[in-house]
Amino acid sequence: MSFRFRSTTFRAFRNRNYALFFTGQSISRMGMWMQRTAVIWVVYSITHSPFMLGLTLFAEQFPSFLFSALGGIVSDRYDRYQLILLTQLLSMIQAVVLTVVTYTGHDTVWALLVLSAVLGTINAFDVPARQPLVHEMVNEPEDLPNALSLNSSLTNLAKMLGPALAGIVLSEWGAGTCFLINAVSFIAIIICLLLMKLPPRPTPPPRQKVGKELRDGFRYLYETPEIGLPLLMLTLVSLFVLPYRTLLPVFAKVIFQGDATTYGYIMGFIGLGAISGAIFLASLKEGSRLKRILAINTIILGSSLLLFSQVKNLYALLFFGVLIGFGAMAQTTVCNILVQTKSKTEMRGRAMSYQAMAAFGMMPLGGLLIGTVSEHIGAPMSLLLQGVVALVIALAFSRFLWKGRDEPEPGSGR
């Protein structure tokens, strides 16, 4: 199979393994976001509680905070390809169980929370292996930043289309069909993984005690501010700002008196902004100043949240949703590129696990926090405060974000 793309935006597709991976993921991620949207909608429809929305986010993502560091060590020690095959199979089983539970009428809130926690535990081992594996799929090192940006484009495309499709399916056929579609979608990624032909994995470094490897990883972040500071910023944004999604069902169902379709539209337009931002990143030339882009996008995110929280017209809400998606996309994508291109090979799995802890670990805690605050001051005021916090974070990190260029660290090659 030959992939010849002259376009800078899609140059990573000339790598056969990466093209296969992208194809399988494009289907699987879509199903995953349909499932997540359906779970959140069902929980809110049963409870009508913003706090329970935060708890749902907490149940799925907090296990990543607990186990991602261990997942990073496993990724550095063992074959990442085999590990990802295992996590995809386990994720498919989780989706099948969720489908059966729903169709048999046992889809209580607590059953949904437990199954969400199971998925979060699986993801704690999947993410630290998935991201570094891209290095083994890409033959040319100069294609790596483009491949990482395309990964983000894929994720954000799924965030755009998945919830929109879920809104339609929820209205017509119910949550069980969303869960079934997700279960079937894993077949695509498993087949694509089996078709890949990866080079032999380099000999891993000698194993040490888990505690020492964890300490070495944190010491590496402390001694490498070009990685440590973006991760610190991502931690704060994930805790205080990115859980804005927790409040979106409230805007759809209460403030705008809508239904599941309305919720799907809001999520879809936010995803449209995110995919636009990801394509923008993928189109950047080598040597672009990613930290400055991160600064600008954080300002866009904060300002858009402020305006989103106050508008009363649905079309204006959707417009600011696009800007929110565009601004939020850079938080994890730029951090991901910086971590992967600057990390030493032997530390990459652990560095990615710390990013997963920052993104997926802080966000559920933030979801609980935002859900609790919203119970007292309302969803619009909570979202407004999140926008203010985003602007404060951009100001606090401005010196780091606006200085210097984004040069790779020595020894950070494939």
Buried (B, 14 or more C-beta within 10 A) or exposed (E): EEEEEEEEBBBBBBBBBBBBBBBBBBBBBBBBBBBBBBBBBBBBBEBEBBBBBBBBBBBBBBBBBBBBBBBBBBBBBBBBBEBBBBBBEBBBBBBBBBBBBBBEEEBEBEBBBEBBBBBBBBBBBBBBBBBBBBBBBBBEEEBBBBBBBBBBBBBBBBBBBBBBBBBBBBEEEBBBBBBBBBBBBBBBBBEBBEBBEEEEEEEEEEEEEEEEBBEEBEEBBEEBEBBBBBBBBBBBBBBBBBBBBBBBBBBBBBBBEBBBBBBBBBBBBBBBBBBBBBBBBBBBEEEBBBBBBBBBBBBBBBBBBBBBBBBEEBEEBBBBBBBBBBBBBBBBBBBBBBBBBBBBBBBBBBBBBBBBBBBBBBBBBBBBBBBBBBBEEBBBBBBBBBBBBBBBBBBEBEEBBEEEEBEBBEEBEE
